[in-house]
Amino acid sequence: MSEQTNERTMQLFDVALWCTWPLLFPDYVGRIQAIGAYAAVVSLMEVERVEKVAYAAARQVGHPRIDRWSKVYIPLVVERRGRR
């Protein structure tokens, strides 16, 4: 019996985020390396420090399919400074 690893490979995604919908152009765009389209959206939101977007779209580079989401929310960790 052979062991199979269930690792997913990193892929490159074009990601666009709209803070207000509908607008012609997205507020944030980026090319993100991730294991999936939704992970790429969340990664760009974390990089740009955006907690919620009205609309998000991601497309794996070299593939025609575009995945889309509306009302995406991720809680961002706020760094708190202690008093000295």
Secondary structure, 3 states (H helix, E strand, C coil): CCCCCCCCCCEEEEEEEECCCCCCCCCEEEEEEECCHHHHHHHHHHHHCCCEEEEEEEEECCCCCEEEEEEEECCCCCCCCCCC
